Amino acid sequence: QVRLVESGGGLVQAGGSLRLSCAYSGATGSIKAIGWYRQAPGKQRKLVASLSSGRPTYADSVKGRFTVSTDNAKNTMYLQMNTLKPEDTAVYYCYAARAAGSIEYRYWGQGTQVTVSS
C-alpha cells in the first residue's frame, strides 16, 4: 500500500504560480512512477505530468510551464505550476504506480482544487 496526501492548491490569478505537494508513505520502495492528473468539471481526468526512471513527461498543454519533481529524502513529489491560465482550473490528483510482479497498482491522493481567475 502507498498513501498519498496532497497540499498546496488554491486560488490564483492568471499568470501566477502555485506549487502542489504530495507526500507519500508506505511501500514506497516499489514505486516505479509518480505524477499528477487533473480533472476539470464535466471532463475526464487527464495526465498532466509524470516521472519514471528520472524522466519527466508532460501534457502538451503544460509543457514549459509546469515542472514535476521529487525530494526522495522527504518522500514528497511536487508540481510547480507557472504562468497559470484559467483553463488550468481543475482538481489535481497525485498518483504513484507500484509494481508487484506483473501487476501494477496505482494509488491516488485525495485531490486538491486549483482555481485560476482571469
Secondary structure as GFF3:
##gff-version 3
##sequence-region A 1 118
A	DSSP	beta_strand	2	7	.	.	.	ID=ss1
A	DSSP	beta_strand	10	13	.	.	.	ID=ss2
A	DSSP	beta_strand	18	26	.	.	.	ID=ss3
A	DSSP	three_ten_helix	28	30	.	.	.	ID=ss4
A	DSSP	beta_strand	31	39	.	.	.	ID=ss5
A	DSSP	beta_strand	46	52	.	.	.	ID=ss6
A	DSSP	beta_strand	55	58	.	.	.	ID=ss7
A	DSSP	three_ten_helix	60	62	.	.	.	ID=ss8
A	DSSP	beta_strand	66	71	.	.	.	ID=ss9
A	DSSP	beta_strand	76	81	.	.	.	ID=ss10
A	DSSP	three_ten_helix	86	88	.	.	.	ID=ss11
A	DSSP	beta_strand	90	100	.	.	.	ID=ss12
A	DSSP	beta_strand	103	108	.	.	.	ID=ss13
A	DSSP	beta_strand	112	117	.	.	.	ID=ss14
###
